[in-house]
């Protein structure tokens, strides 16, 4: 995020890869991390809770799935954590 400003992250929109690689690949859940010192120190949002994305294996690359991040995160840097246990496909 630009500068030293703080932002609120309250939702995420997820789409499948646009290049057609493994169209069955689906991200089922994600974790979030936030930083309040421009990425020097990271904190797990909600103690590492997995947030369901609502994505389906039948979604095509044009389907956008928006889901809430509740409670919202506050910081000046954010990242999304994925793992193999929450992904269908390769």
Contact map, one row per residue, 1 for C-alpha under 8 A:
111010000000000000000000000000000000000000000000000000000000000000000000000110000000000000
111110000000000000000000000000000000000000000000000000000000000000000000000100000000000000
111110000000000000000000000000000000000000000000000000000000000000000000000000000000000000
011111000000000000000000000000000000010000000000000000000000000000000000000100000000000000
111111100000000000000000000000000000000000000000000000000000000000000000000100000000000000
000111110000000000000000000000000001000000000000000000000000000000000000011100000000000000
000011111000000000000000000000000000000000000000000000000000000000000000011100000000000000
000001111100000000000000000000000000000000000000000000000000000000000001111000000000000000
000000111111000000000000000000000000000000000000000000000000000000001001110000000000000000
000000011111000000000000000000000000000000000000000000000000000000011111100000000000000000
000000001111100000000000000000000000000000000000000000000000000001111101000000000000000000
000000001111110000000000000000000000000000000000000000000000000001111000000000000000000000
000000000011111000000000000000000000000000000000000000000000000111100000000000000000000000
000000000001111100000000000000000000000000000000000010100000000111000000000000000000000000
000000000000111110000000000000000000000000000000000000000000111110000000000000000000000000
000000000000011111000010110000000000000000000000000000000011111000000000000000000000000000
000000000000001111111010000000000000000000000000000000000000100000000000000000000000000000
000000000000000111111000000000000000000000000000000000000000100000000000000000000000000000
000000000000000011111000000000000000000000000000000000000000000000000000000000000000000000
000000000000000011111110000000000000000000000000000000000000100000000000000000000000000000
000000000000000011111110000000000000000000000000000000000000000000000000000000000000000000
000000000000000000011111100000000000000000000000000000000000000000000000000000000000000011
000000000000000110011111100000000000000000000000000000001001100000000000000000000000000000
000000000000000000000111110000000000000000000000000000001100000000000000000000000000000110
000000000000000100000111111000000000000000000000000000001000000000000000000000000000001111
000000000000000100000001111100000000000000000000000000111000000000000000000000000000001110
000000000000000000000000111111000000000000000000000010100000000000000000000000000100011100
000000000000000000000000011111000000000000000000000111110000000000000000000000000000011100
000000000000000000000000001111100000000000000000011110000000000000000000000000000100011000
000000000000000000000000001111110000000000000000011110000000000000000000000000011110010000
000000000000000000000000000011111000000000011001111000000000000000000000000000011100000000
000000000000000000000000000001111100000000011001000000000000000000000000000001111000000000
000000000000000000000000000000111110000001111000000000000000000000000000000001111000000000
000000000000000000000000000000011111001001111000000000000000000000000000111111100000000000
000000000000000000000000000000001111111111100000000000000000000000000000001111000000000000
000001000000000000000000000000000111111011000000000000000000000000000000011110000000000000
000000000000000000000000000000000011111110000000000000000000000000000000001110000000000000
000100000000000000000000000000000011111110000000000000000000000000000000000110000000000000
000000000000000000000000000000000111111111000000000000000000000000000000000111000000000000
000000000000000000000000000000000010111111000000000000000000000000000000000000000000000000
000000000000000000000000000000000011111111100000000000000000000000000000000000000000000000
000000000000000000000000000000001111001111110000000000000000000000000000000000000000000000
000000000000000000000000000000001110000011111000000000000000000000000000000000000000000000
000000000000000000000000000000111100000001111111000000000000000000000000000000000000000000
000000000000000000000000000000111100000000111111100000000000000000000000100000000000000000
000000000000000000000000000000000000000000011111100000000000000000000000000000000000000000
000000000000000000000000000000000000000000011111100000000000000000000000000000000000000000
000000000000000000000000000000110000000000011111110000000000000000000000000000000000000000
000000000000000000000000000000100000000000001111111000000000000000000000000000000000000000
000000000000000000000000000011100000000000000001111100000000000000000000000000000000000000
000000000000000000000000000011100000000000000000111110000000000000001000000000000000000000
000000000000000000000000000111000000000000000000011111000000000000100000000000000000000000
000000000000010000000000001111000000000000000000001111100000000011100000000000000000000000
000000000000000000000000000100000000000000000000000111110000000010100000000000000000000000
000000000000010000000000011100000000000000000000000011111010000010000000000000000000000000
000000000000000000000000010100000000000000000000000001111110000000000000000000000000000000
000000000000000000000011110000000000000000000000000000111110000000000000000000000000000100
000000000000000000000001000000000000000000000000000000011111000000000000000000000000000000
000000000000000100000000000000000000000000000000000000111111111000000000000000000000000000
000000000000000100000010000000000000000000000000000000000111111000000000000000000000000000
000000000000001111010010000000000000000000000000000000000011111000000000000000000000000000
000000000000001100000000000000000000000000000000000000000011111100000000000000000000000000
000000000000001100000000000000000000000000000000000000000011111110000000000000000000000000
000000000000111000000000000000000000000000000000000000000000011111000000000000000000000000
000000000000111000000000000000000000000000000000000011100000001111100000000000000000000000
000000000011110000000000000000000000000000000000000010000000000111110000000000000000000000
000000000011100000000000000000000000000000000000000111000000000011111000000000000000000000
000000000111000000000000000000000000000000000000000000000000000001111100000000000000000000
000000001111000000000000000000000000000000000000001000000000000000111111100000000000000000
000000000110000000000000000000000000000000000000000000000000000000011111000000000000000000
000000000100000000000000000000000000000000000000000000000000000000001111100000000000000000
000000011110000000000000000000000000000000000000000000000000000000001111110000000000000000
000000011100000000000000000000000100000000001000000000000000000000001011111000000000000000
000001111000000000000000000000000101000000000000000000000000000000000001111100000000000000
000001110000000000000000000000000111100000000000000000000000000000000000111111000000000000
110111100000000000000000000000000111111000000000000000000000000000000000011111000000000000
100000000000000000000000000000000111111000000000000000000000000000000000001111100000000000
000000000000000000000000000000011110001000000000000000000000000000000000001111110000000000
000000000000000000000000000000011100000000000000000000000000000000000000000011111000000000
000000000000000000000000000001111000000000000000000000000000000000000000000001111100000000
000000000000000000000000000001111000000000000000000000000000000000000000000000111110000000
000000000000000000000000001011100000000000000000000000000000000000000000000000011111011000
000000000000000000000000000001000000000000000000000000000000000000000000000000001111111000
000000000000000000000000000000000000000000000000000000000000000000000000000000000111111100
000000000000000000000000000000000000000000000000000000000000000000000000000000000011111000
000000000000000000000000001111000000000000000000000000000000000000000000000000000111111100
000000000000000000000000111110000000000000000000000000000000000000000000000000000111111111
000000000000000000000001111100000000000000000000000000001000000000000000000000000001011111
000000000000000000000101110000000000000000000000000000000000000000000000000000000000001111
000000000000000000000100100000000000000000000000000000000000000000000000000000000000001111
